[in-house]
Amino acid sequence: MIEQDILMQEGMNLLYSGMVVVFSFLLLLIISVNLLRIVFSSKPQKNISSTPASIKNDVHHKIIKEVLGGIRS
């Protein structure tokens, strides 16, 4: 009976240590992702495209009309 108790105790210790390792890894992952987000979002974003939004919307509307026209016919 004593050997089974020792085996159960070792199993529980292994279970708890594994849970602590996983919890600490996830906590470190969450903290590092948030820190990287703060670091990279502090840089000013440059506007890559110089076309105004109205021209982009017109192009999108034309594409949608072409697609819908092709579906209906």
DRENMAR-715185 format. One line per field, with one value per atom (N, C-alpha, C, O): atom name; z, y, x. Coordinates in Angstrom, 2 decimals. Layout:
BEGIN
tipa <- c(CA | ...) $
up <- c(Z | ...) $
north <- c(Y | ...) $
east <- c(X | ...) $
END
This chain:
BEGIN
tipa <- c(N | CA | C | O | N | CA | C | O | N | CA | C | O | N | CA | C | O | N | CA | C | O | N | CA | C | O | N | CA | C | O | N | CA | C | O | N | CA | C | O | N | CA | C | O | N | CA | C | O | N | CA | C | O | N | CA | C | O | N | CA | C | O | N | CA | C | O | N | CA | C | O | N | CA | C | O | N | CA | C | O | N | CA | C | O | N | CA | C | O | N | CA | C | O | N | CA | C | O | N | CA | C | O | N | CA | C | O | N | CA | C | O | N | CA | C | O | N | CA | C | O | N | CA | C | O | N | CA | C | O | N | CA | C | O | N | CA | C | O | N | CA | C | O | N | CA | C | O | N | CA | C | O | N | CA | C | O | N | CA | C | O | N | CA | C | O | N | CA | C | O | N | CA | C | O | N | CA | C | O | N | CA | C | O | N | CA | C | O | N | CA | C | O | N | CA | C | O | N | CA | C | O | N | CA | C | O | N | CA | C | O | N | CA | C | O | N | CA | C | O | N | CA | C | O | N | CA | C | O | N | CA | C | O | N | CA | C | O | N | CA | C | O | N | CA | C | O | N | CA | C | O | N | CA | C | O | N | CA | C | O | N | CA | C | O | N | CA | C | O | N | CA | C | O | N | CA | C | O | N | CA | C | O | N | CA | C | O | N | CA | C | O | N | CA | C | O | N | CA | C | O | N | CA | C | O | N | CA | C | O | N | CA | C | O | N | CA | C | O | N | CA | C | O | N | CA | C | O) $
up <- c(0.00 | 0.00 | 0.00 | -0.59 | 0.65 | 0.73 | -0.64 | -0.99 | -1.44 | -2.76 | -3.67 | -4.46 | -3.55 | -4.35 | -3.94 | -4.79 | -2.64 | -2.17 | -2.70 | -3.09 | -2.69 | -3.20 | -4.70 | -5.19 | -5.43 | -6.86 | -7.16 | -8.08 | -6.40 | -6.59 | -6.27 | -6.97 | -5.22 | -4.85 | -5.94 | -6.26 | -6.51 | -7.59 | -8.84 | -9.54 | -9.12 | -10.26 | -10.10 | -11.05 | -8.91 | -8.64 | -8.73 | -9.25 | -8.24 | -8.35 | -9.82 | -10.21 | -10.62 | -12.04 | -12.72 | -13.57 | -12.35 | -12.90 | -12.56 | -13.43 | -11.31 | -10.90 | -11.54 | -11.96 | -11.63 | -12.24 | -13.73 | -14.27 | -14.40 | -15.80 | -15.99 | -16.93 | -15.10 | -15.19 | -14.95 | -15.58 | -14.06 | -13.79 | -15.00 | -15.35 | -15.64 | -16.83 | -17.95 | -18.60 | -18.19 | -19.26 | -18.93 | -19.80 | -17.69 | -17.29 | -17.44 | -17.94 | -17.02 | -17.14 | -18.59 | -18.96 | -19.44 | -20.86 | -21.50 | -22.24 | -21.20 | -21.77 | -21.26 | -22.01 | -20.00 | -19.43 | -20.10 | -20.44 | -20.30 | -20.98 | -22.43 | -22.93 | -23.09 | -24.47 | -24.57 | -25.46 | -23.68 | -23.69 | -23.42 | -24.09 | -22.45 | -22.13 | -23.29 | -23.63 | -23.91 | -25.01 | -26.22 | -26.90 | -26.52 | -27.65 | -27.41 | -28.32 | -26.20 | -25.89 | -25.93 | -26.40 | -25.46 | -25.51 | -26.95 | -27.31 | -27.78 | -29.18 | -29.90 | -30.77 | -29.54 | -30.14 | -29.77 | -30.62 | -28.53 | -28.09 | -28.80 | -29.23 | -28.92 | -29.55 | -31.02 | -31.51 | -31.74 | -33.17 | -33.51 | -34.60 | -32.62 | -32.91 | -32.60 | -33.01 | -31.88 | -31.56 | -32.76 | -32.78 | -33.75 | -34.94 | -35.80 | -35.95 | -36.37 | -37.21 | -38.49 | -39.11 | -38.86 | -40.08 | -41.25 | -41.20 | -42.32 | -43.52 | -44.44 | -44.52 | -45.14 | -46.09 | -47.38 | -48.12 | -47.66 | -48.81 | -50.10 | -51.08 | -50.09 | -51.28 | -51.29 | -50.27 | -52.43 | -52.52 | -53.18 | -53.33 | -53.59 | -54.24 | -53.19 | -52.12 | -53.49 | -52.53 | -52.36 | -53.20 | -51.26 | -50.92 | -51.91 | -52.16 | -52.47 | -53.39 | -54.67 | -55.22 | -55.15 | -56.35 | -56.05 | -56.87 | -54.87 | -54.49 | -54.41 | -54.85 | -53.84 | -53.73 | -55.10 | -55.33 | -56.02 | -57.37 | -58.05 | -58.71 | -57.88 | -58.47 | -57.87 | -58.59 | -56.56 | -55.90 | -56.39 | -56.63 | -56.55 | -57.03 | -58.45 | -58.78 | -59.30 | -60.67 | -60.67 | -61.43 | -59.81 | -59.74 | -59.27 | -59.81 | -58.26 | -57.75 | -58.82 | -58.96 | -59.57 | -60.63 | -61.71 | -62.23 | -62.06 | -63.07 | -62.59 | -63.36 | -61.34 | -60.80 | -60.74 | -61.14 | -60.24 | -60.16 | -61.55 | -61.75 | -62.51 | -63.87 | -64.47 | -65.20 | -64.17 | -64.68 | -64.03 | -64.68 | -62.78 | -62.08 | -62.63 | -62.84 | -62.87 | -63.31 | -64.73 | -65.08 | -65.56 | -66.96 | -67.21 | -68.34) $
north <- c(-1.19 | 0.00 | 1.26 | 2.26 | 1.21 | 2.37 | 2.70 | 3.87 | 1.66 | 1.90 | 2.60 | 3.46 | 2.23 | 2.89 | 4.35 | 5.21 | 4.62 | 6.01 | 6.85 | 8.00 | 6.26 | 6.97 | 7.22 | 8.30 | 6.21 | 6.34 | 7.42 | 8.21 | 7.44 | 8.47 | 9.85 | 10.82 | 9.94 | 11.23 | 11.73 | 12.92 | 10.86 | 11.24 | 11.64 | 12.59 | 10.94 | 11.29 | 12.67 | 13.44 | 12.98 | 14.29 | 15.38 | 16.46 | 15.11 | 16.08 | 16.36 | 17.51 | 15.30 | 15.46 | 16.25 | 17.10 | 15.98 | 16.70 | 18.18 | 19.03 | 18.50 | 19.90 | 20.63 | 21.78 | 19.97 | 20.64 | 20.87 | 21.90 | 19.94 | 20.14 | 21.28 | 22.06 | 21.38 | 22.48 | 23.83 | 24.82 | 23.87 | 25.12 | 25.51 | 26.69 | 24.55 | 24.84 | 25.38 | 26.36 | 24.75 | 25.21 | 26.59 | 27.45 | 26.80 | 28.10 | 29.20 | 30.28 | 28.94 | 29.96 | 30.22 | 31.37 | 29.20 | 29.39 | 30.26 | 31.19 | 29.97 | 30.76 | 32.19 | 33.13 | 32.37 | 33.71 | 34.49 | 35.66 | 33.87 | 34.51 | 34.83 | 35.89 | 33.96 | 34.18 | 35.38 | 36.21 | 35.46 | 36.58 | 37.90 | 38.89 | 37.91 | 39.14 | 39.57 | 40.75 | 38.62 | 38.98 | 39.46 | 40.38 | 38.87 | 39.32 | 40.75 | 41.58 | 41.02 | 42.38 | 43.39 | 44.51 | 43.03 | 43.94 | 44.22 | 45.36 | 43.19 | 43.39 | 44.24 | 45.04 | 44.07 | 44.88 | 46.35 | 47.23 | 46.61 | 47.99 | 48.58 | 49.73 | 47.80 | 48.29 | 48.60 | 49.65 | 47.71 | 47.91 | 48.87 | 49.45 | 49.06 | 50.00 | 51.43 | 52.37 | 51.63 | 52.98 | 53.66 | 54.88 | 52.87 | 53.45 | 54.05 | 53.46 | 55.22 | 55.82 | 55.02 | 54.57 | 54.85 | 54.09 | 55.05 | 56.09 | 54.67 | 55.48 | 55.05 | 53.86 | 56.01 | 55.70 | 55.21 | 56.00 | 53.93 | 53.34 | 53.81 | 54.12 | 53.84 | 54.18 | 55.67 | 56.23 | 56.32 | 57.76 | 58.05 | 59.22 | 57.01 | 57.24 | 57.56 | 56.96 | 58.51 | 58.85 | 57.72 | 56.82 | 57.78 | 56.72 | 56.66 | 55.58 | 57.79 | 57.78 | 57.03 | 56.35 | 57.13 | 56.39 | 54.89 | 54.08 | 54.53 | 53.12 | 52.58 | 51.46 | 53.37 | 52.92 | 52.76 | 51.81 | 53.68 | 53.57 | 52.29 | 51.60 | 51.98 | 50.77 | 49.54 | 48.60 | 49.55 | 48.41 | 48.25 | 47.13 | 49.36 | 49.29 | 48.74 | 47.96 | 49.13 | 48.61 | 47.11 | 46.37 | 46.67 | 45.23 | 44.46 | 43.40 | 44.99 | 44.32 | 44.24 | 43.21 | 45.32 | 45.31 | 44.30 | 43.62 | 44.19 | 43.20 | 41.79 | 40.94 | 41.53 | 40.18 | 39.84 | 38.74 | 40.76 | 40.51 | 40.38 | 39.57 | 41.17 | 41.05 | 39.70 | 39.13 | 39.18 | 37.87 | 36.75 | 35.74 | 36.92 | 35.88 | 35.85 | 34.77 | 37.00 | 37.07 | 36.59 | 36.10 | 36.72 | 36.31 | 34.86 | 34.39) $
east <- c(0.81 | 0.00 | 0.86 | 0.48 | 1.99 | 2.88 | 3.45 | 3.61 | 3.77 | 4.32 | 3.31 | 3.68 | 2.04 | 1.01 | 0.85 | 0.63 | 0.96 | 0.86 | 2.02 | 1.84 | 3.20 | 4.38 | 4.22 | 4.53 | 3.73 | 3.52 | 2.48 | 2.66 | 1.40 | 0.36 | 0.92 | 0.63 | 1.73 | 2.32 | 3.26 | 3.25 | 4.07 | 4.98 | 4.20 | 4.58 | 3.12 | 2.28 | 1.66 | 1.60 | 1.20 | 0.62 | 1.68 | 1.41 | 2.88 | 3.97 | 4.31 | 4.53 | 4.34 | 4.61 | 3.50 | 3.76 | 2.27 | 1.13 | 1.20 | 1.02 | 1.47 | 1.54 | 2.71 | 2.58 | 3.84 | 4.99 | 4.74 | 5.15 | 4.09 | 3.75 | 2.77 | 2.89 | 1.80 | 0.83 | 1.51 | 1.15 | 2.46 | 3.19 | 4.02 | 4.09 | 4.65 | 5.45 | 4.58 | 4.93 | 3.45 | 2.54 | 1.99 | 1.94 | 1.58 | 1.04 | 2.08 | 1.77 | 3.32 | 4.36 | 4.71 | 4.99 | 4.71 | 4.97 | 3.88 | 4.19 | 2.63 | 1.54 | 1.57 | 1.30 | 1.88 | 1.97 | 3.10 | 2.92 | 4.24 | 5.36 | 5.01 | 5.39 | 4.29 | 3.87 | 2.93 | 3.08 | 1.97 | 1.02 | 1.73 | 1.47 | 2.62 | 3.35 | 4.24 | 4.28 | 4.94 | 5.83 | 5.05 | 5.51 | 3.90 | 3.09 | 2.60 | 2.62 | 2.15 | 1.68 | 2.81 | 2.62 | 3.99 | 5.13 | 5.54 | 5.84 | 5.57 | 5.91 | 4.87 | 5.21 | 3.61 | 2.56 | 2.76 | 2.59 | 3.11 | 3.34 | 4.55 | 4.52 | 5.61 | 6.84 | 6.61 | 7.03 | 5.94 | 5.77 | 4.64 | 4.65 | 3.69 | 2.61 | 3.02 | 2.34 | 4.12 | 4.55 | 5.21 | 5.33 | 5.63 | 6.22 | 5.12 | 4.05 | 5.35 | 4.31 | 4.12 | 5.09 | 2.87 | 2.57 | 2.53 | 1.88 | 3.23 | 3.26 | 2.14 | 1.82 | 1.56 | 0.52 | 1.17 | 1.77 | 1.05 | 1.72 | 1.05 | 1.72 | -0.24 | -0.99 | -1.30 | -1.72 | -1.09 | -1.35 | -2.68 | -3.04 | -3.42 | -4.70 | -5.76 | -5.77 | -6.64 | -7.68 | -8.68 | -8.78 | -9.41 | -10.35 | -11.51 | -12.04 | -11.90 | -13.04 | -12.71 | -13.58 | -11.48 | -11.08 | -11.06 | -11.50 | -10.57 | -10.55 | -11.97 | -12.24 | -12.89 | -14.28 | -14.91 | -15.65 | -14.61 | -15.15 | -14.66 | -15.43 | -13.39 | -12.84 | -13.51 | -13.85 | -13.71 | -14.36 | -15.79 | -16.24 | -16.51 | -17.89 | -17.94 | -18.83 | -17.00 | -16.96 | -16.71 | -17.33 | -15.79 | -15.49 | -16.71 | -17.03 | -17.40 | -18.59 | -19.67 | -20.32 | -19.87 | -20.87 | -20.51 | -21.39 | -19.24 | -18.82 | -19.07 | -19.54 | -18.76 | -18.95 | -20.43 | -20.83 | -21.24 | -22.67 | -23.29 | -24.19 | -22.81 | -23.30 | -22.96 | -23.77 | -21.79 | -21.39 | -22.18 | -22.45 | -22.56 | -23.32 | -24.76 | -25.32 | -25.33 | -26.73 | -26.92 | -27.99 | -25.88 | -26.06 | -25.75 | -25.87) $
END
